[in-house]
Amino acid sequence: MSDGIFIVPTAPSGTWEDLTPNEHAWIEFIRVISNGSDPRITPTRVRALRELLDAGRGDGAKSEPFP
């Protein structure tokens, strides 16, 4: 696997009020686990988060691999 250049999915356009309650919760979750910082998105961080989320599913399912 390479930690080279990758394309980050673009966010939907709109305001904070246009986000769903679940999207609000995810943003707040990232703020909490990053101690209020604004961490840079990297392939390594995306893979690590996906692995954690997949491990919590309990059904052994895996998400699509991240480049």
C-alpha positions in Angstrom: 0.0 0.0 0.0 1.1 3.5 -0.8 0.6 6.7 1.2 0.8 8.7 -2.0 -1.6 11.2 -3.3 -5.3 10.4 -2.9 -8.6 12.2 -3.5 -10.6 13.2 -0.5 -14.4 13.0 -1.1 -15.9 16.4 -1.3 -18.4 17.4 1.4 -21.9 18.4 0.4 -22.3 22.1 -0.1 -24.4 24.0 2.4 -24.4 25.2 5.9 -24.1 23.5 9.3 -27.8 23.6 9.6 -28.1 21.5 6.3 -26.2 18.6 7.9 -28.1 15.7 9.5 -27.9 15.2 13.3 -25.7 12.1 12.6 -23.3 14.2 10.5 -23.2 16.7 13.4 -22.4 13.9 15.8 -19.5 12.6 13.6 -17.9 16.1 13.4 -18.2 16.5 17.2 -16.7 13.0 17.7 -13.7 13.9 15.6 -13.3 17.1 17.6 -13.4 15.2 20.8 -10.9 12.4 19.8 -8.5 15.0 18.3 -8.5 17.2 21.4 -10.2 20.0 19.5 -7.5 20.0 16.7 -8.2 19.9 13.0 -6.2 16.7 12.0 -5.0 16.4 8.4 -6.7 13.6 6.5 -4.1 11.0 5.4 -4.5 7.5 3.9 -3.0 6.0 7.1 -5.6 7.8 9.3 -8.4 6.8 7.0 -7.3 3.2 7.0 -7.0 3.2 10.8 -10.4 4.6 11.3 -12.0 2.2 8.8 -10.3 -0.7 10.6 -11.7 0.5 14.0 -15.1 0.9 12.5 -15.0 -2.5 10.8 -13.9 -4.2 14.1 -16.9 -2.7 15.9 -19.3 -4.2 13.4 -18.9 -7.7 14.9 -20.0 -9.4 11.7 -16.5 -9.7 10.2 -17.5 -7.6 7.2 -14.8 -5.4 5.7 -15.2 -2.0 3.9 -13.7 -1.4 0.5 -9.9 -1.0 0.7 -8.6 2.5 0.7 -5.8 3.3 -1.8 
